[in-house]
Amino acid sequence: MAWKKLAPRNQTLLQLRYIEGLTVDQLDKMYQVSRATVARWLVKARSELFDETCRALTARLGLNAGEFRSLIRLMGSRLDLTLKSIL
């Protein structure tokens, strides 16, 4: 699982931000670093999670990188259509 491959701090940051709902301003105080540092950490953590998810899915589905990018684009276009019909 991609989540388990993240560094513990990245897991904690993502959990606090997206599950617990803490803001970047709250996280910078918690970690005693600047707001910009927390923002960079979050970008890196999300990127690592996405990249690891892509690697795992590519391997599991037996796709090459081009096929996987096509699949992601297709899913994104379907999501746009679904959201438009809901709204």
C-alpha positions in Angstrom: 0.0 0.0 0.0 1.3 3.4 -1.0 0.4 5.0 2.4 2.7 2.6 4.3 5.7 3.6 2.1 5.5 7.2 3.2 7.8 8.5 5.9 6.0 8.8 9.3 6.1 12.6 9.3 4.4 12.7 5.8 1.7 10.3 7.0 1.1 12.5 10.0 1.0 15.7 8.0 -1.4 14.4 5.5 -3.6 12.9 8.2 -3.6 16.1 10.2 -4.3 18.3 7.2 -6.8 16.2 5.2 -8.5 14.0 7.8 -8.3 16.1 10.9 -8.8 19.3 9.0 -5.9 21.3 10.5 -4.8 24.4 8.5 -1.3 25.2 7.4 -1.2 27.9 10.0 -2.1 25.4 12.7 0.5 23.0 11.4 3.3 25.6 11.3 2.7 26.3 15.0 2.6 22.6 15.9 5.9 21.9 14.1 7.4 25.3 15.0 8.4 26.0 11.4 7.3 28.6 8.8 4.1 28.4 6.9 6.1 28.0 3.7 8.0 25.0 5.1 4.7 23.3 6.0 3.3 24.0 2.6 6.5 22.5 0.9 6.2 19.4 3.2 2.6 18.9 2.2 3.4 19.3 -1.5 6.2 16.7 -1.2 4.0 14.3 0.9 1.1 14.5 -1.6 3.5 14.0 -4.5 5.2 11.0 -2.9 1.8 9.4 -2.2 0.6 10.0 -5.8 3.9 8.7 -7.3 3.8 5.6 -5.1 0.2 5.0 -5.9 1.0 5.3 -9.6 3.9 2.8 -9.3 1.7 0.3 -7.4 -1.2 0.5 -9.8 1.1 0.3 -12.9 2.6 -2.8 -11.5 -0.7 -4.4 -10.4 -2.4 -3.6 -13.7 0.6 -4.6 -15.8 0.6 -1.2 -17.6 3.5 0.7 -19.0 3.9 4.4 -18.1 2.1 5.6 -21.3 -0.8 3.3 -20.8 -1.1 4.4 -17.2 -1.1 8.1 -18.1 -3.9 7.4 -20.7 -5.9 5.7 -18.0 -5.5 8.6 -15.6 -6.6 11.1 -18.3 -9.7 8.9 -19.1 -10.6 8.7 -15.4 -10.1 12.5 -15.0 -12.4 13.2 -18.0 -15.0 10.8 -16.6 -14.8 12.6 -13.2 -15.3 15.9 -14.9 -18.4 14.6 -16.7 -19.8 13.1 -13.4 -19.2 16.3 -11.5 -20.9 18.4 -14.2 -24.0 16.1 -14.2 -24.2 16.3 -10.4 -23.9 20.1 -10.3 
